[in-house]
Amino acid sequence: KRSTSRLRAALGFLSMTLSTVKFDDCVGNQAVVFQSSDPVFGVRTDGSVYAREEGARLDEPVRFKLTASGPHTHAWEAVVQLSLTSSPSAQQNEDERQHGRRKGCRGSQGSRLTIRSDQDQDISIRYSITGVGADQPPNEVFSIDPELGKMFVTKPLDREHRSSYHLRAHAVDMNGNQVENPIDLYIFVIDMNDNRPEFKNQVYNGSVDEGSRPGTYVMHLSAFDADDNTTANGMVRYRILSQTPHSPIPNMFTINSETGDIVTVAPGLDREKVSQYTIIVQATDMEGNLNFGLSNTATAIITVTDINDNPPMLTSRTFSGEVPENRVDLVVANLTVIDADQPHSPNWNAVYRIISGDPSGHFTIRTDPISNDGMVTVVKPVDFEMNRAFMLTAVVSNQAHLASGIQSSLQSTAGVTISVQDVNEPPYFPTNPKHIRFEEGVPAGTSLTTFSASDPDRLQMQQIIRYLKLSDPADWLSINGTNGQIITTAILDRESVYVKNNIYEATFLAIDNGSPEASGTGTLQISLIDINDNPPALVPRESQICERMNKNVNGVNITAADADTDPNAGPFVFELPNYPTSIRRNWTISRISGDYARLALRYQVYLKPGMYEVPIVVSDSGNPPLSNRSVIKVKVCPCDEHGDCTTLGAVVAAGLGTGAIISILICIIILLCMVLLFVVWIKRREKERQTKQLLIDPEDDVRDNILKYDEEGGGEEDQDYDLSQLQQPDSLDHIISKPPGVRRVDERPIIPESQYPIRPVVPHPGDIGDFIHEGLRAADNDPTAPPYDSLLVFDYEGSGSTAGSVSSLNSSSTGDQDYDYLNDWGPRFKKLADMYGGGAED
């Protein structure tokens, strides 16, 4: 690009050509348009610079940006500077910028490389090139004049795509013979500043603590330039264009021009005033030269993070509240606080402490997580009679420590006055539970103790206390409602199920007459001292012994059980009574230990196997001792060599003789046989039931079945007859020619058959009855249905019948009988009804 300008000292002519800018888009500059950033000076399509307004002057140099664009080219930029000069030439700054990729063209570049052979003076030589960029992809980037050997660039070169080419040049004669050896051509593409720096992100986020000192690192930005970074085209420099807001000063941050690191340059960062800054950062190549370099921008958002530089401050120096006595987990006062730090962070969250006024720990201060207020809460009951008010001193701080150099505020401490409200407190038993000791067996009406309660409301008017029994499991006690005296209503028994570990426990209620009434409970525990009031009982009550003495097993070990405790229990004394005398004669007792003895048969005494009752007198060690006559049932039986009763011996000892045992065995065998016979009968009956065709008896069967009966029996002379004559004949010929006898002819009437109703394919349940009745009605009216109304011919009965002649049977009719009911019997009795149903006329 070149421009030439000739200027005059005074520009008084409108649209006068001041200079010329040359531009070539390699395709003839078709529809190329020039745009000037200066409103006074413009550029025509031929590149001539002119003044748009009359009276334009150049007292000082004028500098503006010129952009060339067209349908076949990207946007090109150039900076034009016009100034007055004494020479015919004008100075122009050729700082060029491209918004796309720089283009080169054959006409603008020309030929810079010529290949010549030493033999081109003698013969005609043809030159050619091969390699990537010539005859290999990308093809035809370079070309050569075959006659002159001049090389040309035919397509735009992009160093960022390919920075070098390796070609080979060839020289041949007209016949294609090689004249020179091929030579290597290395072509390096010179970088041009055709790429802007590009940020990886358009928005970067960083943070810095408030109150940071100058020089504190904040964040890092970086941009990449595709141009050669070994040249100024790819060397990027950074600068801050703007900062928003400008508080406290417009330049709170700076950026390292080479590394892109942003640091603070001034103090005064305060999150409570400005919590976020927005910075526009520009990256420019050409080592940051704004006249020649290409630029790009990005946004850096810097968040000022909170530090605990604001101590919490209570809104008042004093707070107050009220608390009813004997209440816990109740908020009695609320402390409000102000903290300018970030809400709901450790720098903001308040922590409250009571530093004085509560030595017994009745109160604590809990923090409300929402409002950050302090809630004074009762955790230990207070007593109005002991403390009518509390003067507390509370201090507030944060969860996080204050930042370095920040002092606590005087408003972090406040006084809290808590007034205690008097309420009606329930009476209480000073000794609860109360323990007393008494011997069991105390008779009813005995006064045990006075179980009285006290009223803690000393500052109120004197109150009256009354007493009630709340729990008395055995119902042994009563309490005086006025003074609390405990009196027995029954005998106290230590061995009762209601006494646990020798202690009987009852609960009583004390009620005052305050408003409202209040009550307290007290427990009375009575330790019962044992007395000897329970005689011992013999253990065991049943045993067995061998009928003869055995050296290994010589008797039955016995002991006693006593509900009393020492010294009213063991050791025990076991004795055989003097009466009956057979007891001492057959049995003997020997002492084993204080609580055990052995019962055995006397030596050379033989008893029949059986059950024997042996009375024994057992005495305890009480003062005086108690005795008990107990009976032990001893089974005497034959024993084996181990001293165990045999099975037969056990039965015999039970009192059964040999005959009884045999009878029992016979009965068992008979019972088993009966069970076996019953099972066989059941199985046989089941088999008959499965093979039987009718499930009910013939007499109960109401269906149309053919039943076979037995023959009448002897005594008739005409008993020998031919049953085949009763069968229906196939034809009438044999009947006509048949000798006298029974003749039966069933003839079907020759008439059309009746039509029976057809059952529907999918009948309704209500249609079944109608279908049956219609079928029955059609069958009754069908004369073609058997049996047919036919003539029956009979022979002479014969003589000698013991039944006599039936001719002696006469029929008579009084004429009064009504035969109209024959009309109801259906069409088969229609003829009979016509004969007899006519009355006197017939």
C-alpha positions, 0 to 999 in steps of 0.5 A, a space after each residue: 500500500 502506498 499513498 502520495 499526497 500533495 497539499 497546499 498551504 490553504 485548503 479552500 476548495 471543497 472536494 479537492 484531492 489531497 492524497 491518493 491511497 492505493 489498494 489492490 484486492 488481487 481481483 481488480 478492486 471490483 466494488 471496493 468501498 473505503 470508509 473514513 473514521 474522520 467526518 471531515 475527510 473522506 476517500 473515493 473509490 479510486 483511493 483519492 482523499 478529499 475534504 468533505 467540508 469547505 474550509 477544512 484546514 490542516 493547522 495540526 496533523 489529522 489522523 484517521 482510520 481508513 477501512 477498505 472492504 469488498 465482496 472479494 476481500 476481508 476488511 483492511 484497515 490503515 491509519 492515514 495521517 495528513 499534515 502540511 509539509 514543504 515537500 511535495 510528499 505527504 507523510 503517511 503512517 502505514 499501520 495496517 490492520 486486518 479483520 480477517 486473514 491477510 491476502 497476497 496476490 500475484 500482481 501485488 507480490 511479483 516475482 522474487 525468485 528466478 531459476 536460470 540454467 547455465 545452458 539456456 544460452 545454447 538450448 531452449 530450456 523448460 523449467 518446472 517445480 514439484 512438491 507440496 504447494 506445486 503438484 501436491 496438495 495444496 496444489 498450485 500455491 506456487 507457479 513458475 514461468 517455464 521459459 523465464 524460470 520466474 516463480 510466482 505465488 498464486 494463492 494467499 499464504 497463511 503462516 499459521 496454517 503452513 509456515 514453510 514449503 519444500 519444493 524441487 526445481 527441474 530444468 529439461 530441454 525441449 525433448 524432456 531430457 534433464 539438463 540440470 540436476 534438480 535443486 531444493 527450494 526452501 520457502 519460508 512464509 514471513 509472519 504478518 500481524 493478521 491475528 488478534 489476541 484471543 482470550 480463552 474466556 470472555 468473563 473471568 472471576 476472581 476474589 480478594 479479601 477486603 482490607 488487602 494491602 497494595 500488591 496483593 495478588 487477585 487473579 490471572 488473565 491470559 490471551 493467545 495470539 496465533 502469530 509468531 510469538 518470537 516476533 512482535 506480531 505474537 507478543 501480547 501485552 495487557 492493560 486495564 481499560 476501565 474499572 467499575 465502580 470508581 470507589 474509593 478511587 478509579 484505579 484500585 487494581 493494576 495488571 502486569 502487562 506481560 503476565 496478565 496478573 492483576 494485583 491491588 495498587 491502593 488500600 481501601 477495599 471494603 466489602 461493606 461499601 463495594 462488594 464487587 468490581 468489574 474491570 475491562 482488560 485489553 490484550 494487544 499484540 505488537 508488544 502493546 503498540 496501540 498504533 500497530 497492534 491488534 487488540 481484544 478485550 475481556 471482562 474480569 469480575 473481582 469479588 471482595 470477600 468478607 473478613 471479620 472487620 466489623 465486631 458485633 454490637 448490641 443494640 442496647 446497653 441493657 435488656 430485661 425479662 421475666 421468668 416464672 419460678 420452676 420453669 425450664 426451657 423458656 425464653 425470658 429475654 431477647 438480645 438484638 445485635 448488629 453486624 455489618 459483615 456478610 450475613 450467615 457467615 462465621 464473621 456474622 454469626 453471633 456467640 453469646 456468653 454470660 460472664 457474671 450474675 449467674 453463678 448457679 448456671 440457671 440461664 444460657 443464651 442461644 443464638 437464633 440462626 435466622 435473626 442472629 439474636 440472643 435468646 436468654 433461656 432458663 435451663 435450671 429452675 429458679 426459686 422466687 423465695 431464693 432469688 427474686 431477680 438476676 442481674 446478668 452481664 452478657 457479651 457477644 462475639 463472632 464465630 470467627 476471630 476478629 481480623 488483625 488490628 480490629 478491636 472489640 466494640 464497647 457495645 459488645 457487652 450489655 446488662 440483662 435484668 431477669 425478674 422472677 415471678 412467684 407462683 404457687 408451688 406444690 408442697 414437698 416432703 422433706 424426706 422423700 422417700 422416707 424409710 421406717 422399720 417395723 416387725 411384720 405382724 403388726 396389728 391393725 390400728 398401729 401408728 407407724 409414723 407421721 409423713 408430713 409435707 412442707 409448703 415452699 411458698 413462705 412469702 405467701 399467706 399460710 396455706 393448709 395442706 391435706 393428705 391423700 393416699 395415692 398408692 397402697 398395693 396391699 391396702 394395709 395403710 391409711 393416712 390422716 388427712 390433716 397431719 399425715 399420720 400413717 396407721 395400719 389397717 391390716 396385719 403387715 406380712 413380710 411374706 406377701 407378694 407385695 413386699 419386695 426385698 423385705 420392703 413395702 412401698 406406698 405413695 401419698 399425696 399432699 395438696 395445698 389450697 393455693 390458687 390454683 391448687 398444687 400437689 406433691 407426692 411422697 413415698 414411704 418405704 417400710 422395712 419389715 423385720 421377719 418373725 417366725 410366723 411360718 412353719 416349715 413344709 416337707 420337700 419332696 412330697 412324693 418319692 420311691 424306694 426299693 423294697 429291699 435295702 441296697 448298699 448304694 441307694 439306702 433311702 430318700 433325701 428329704 428337706 424343708 421349705 420355710 417362708 421365713 428367713 434366718 434365724 427363723 428357718 433352718 437348720 430343721 429337725 426331722 422326726 417320725 411320730 410315735 403314732 402309729 407305731 408301725 411308722 417307727 417300726 418300719 422306717 428310720 430318719 438319719 440326719 445328713 446336714 442342718 437342712 437335709 435328712 434321709 428317710 429309709 426302711 429299717 434293716 431287714 424290714 421288707 414291705 410289699 410293693 405299693 404306695 405308703 404314706 409316711 408322716 414326718 414332723 419338721 421343726 424350724 430354728 425359730 424362738 419359739 420354734 414352729 413345727 409341721 406334720 407333713 406326709 410324704 408318699 413313698 412308693 416301694 417297688 422291686 429294683 434292678 441292680 442299679 437301684 431303679 424301679 423296674 417297669 413291672 415293679 412300678 405298676 405293682 407298686 401302684 397297687 395293681 395285681 397280676 390279674 388286673 394287669 392281665 385284664 388290662 392287656 386283654 382289654 387293650 388287645 380287644 380294643 385294637 381288634 375292634 379298631 381294625 375291624 372297623 377300618 376294614 368295614 369302612 374300606 369295604 363300604 367305600 368300595 361298594 359305594 364306588 361300584 354302585 350305579 344309583 346314588 340313592 335308593 330306588 324308592 326315593 328316586 323320582 326319575 323315569 327309570 326301569 325298575 326290575 321286580 321279582 316274580 309273583 310266585 307259584 299257584 297260577 296254572 297260566 304261569 308258563 307264558 311267552 314274554 316275547 309276545 309282549 315285544 313290539 312286532 316288526 310287521 303285522 303278518 305274523 300276528 294275523 297268522 298267529 294262533 290265539 294268544 296275546 297280540 299287540 299292535 303299536 302303530 304310529 299315526 301317519 301325520 306330520 310331526 310336531 315342531 319342538 322349540 329350539 333352544 337359543 345358543 346363549 340362553 338367559 337363565 330365566 329362559 330355561 324354565 320357559 324352554 322346558 314348559 314349551 317342550 313339555 307342552 309340545 310333547 303332550 300335543 304330539 300324537 306321533 310320540 309313543 306310546 301310541 293309541 293302538 288296539 290290543 287283542 287278548 286270547 282266552 285266559 284259560 281255566 282253573 285259575 285260583 283267582 276266579 273269573 273277573 266277569 263277576 266284577 260289576 261296574 256301576 255308575 250312579 250318574 253323579 260322578 263328575 269326570 270333568 277333571 279328565 280335561 285337565 289331564 292333557 290331549 291323551 285323555 281327550 277322548 275319554 273326557 269326551 265320553 264321560 265328561 258330557 253328563 246326562 246327554 251322553 
